[in-house]
């Protein structure tokens, strides 16, 4: 049977000897990701939020953002939606360095802005794999899975009931 460990020092010694057999080169050599670009030098990604789906292409440029053929100021008139779109570039210090072309379908403006943000984040990490840790830490690579709850039978909406009458 194995030797019994009675103190913290003995445990440390046992762990140190166990670590000696572990191959540390496998841990040090993390997965090296290659940039993924098409023949035009663009990175492509699909972003989703609520019912909106965005197809996003990014390429090096002057920072011009086009959504469904319109400028960002014309398509997303509210400053909050424009700010949502710029967040991935602000986190990675790449403002004004990439041109973004996006086509969005479905949902409302808020969902579409979230979908474009998700697509831009995924395309950025495909174009420059070194940006992945910053985008991942900010939570931009995770699809926000929250969707509208369905209406239930016998209810006015998903959770709201009809007015209760005691008599």
TAMO-V154995 format. One line per field, one symbol per residue. burial: + if it has 9 or more other ideal C-beta (glycine too) atoms within 8 Angstrom, else -. A space follows every 50 residues. Layout:
burial: ???
//
This chain:
burial: ---------++--+--------------------+------+++++++++ -++++++++---+-+++----+--++----++-++++++-++-+---+++ -+-+--+--++++++++++++++++++++-++-+++-+-++--------- ----+--+---------
//
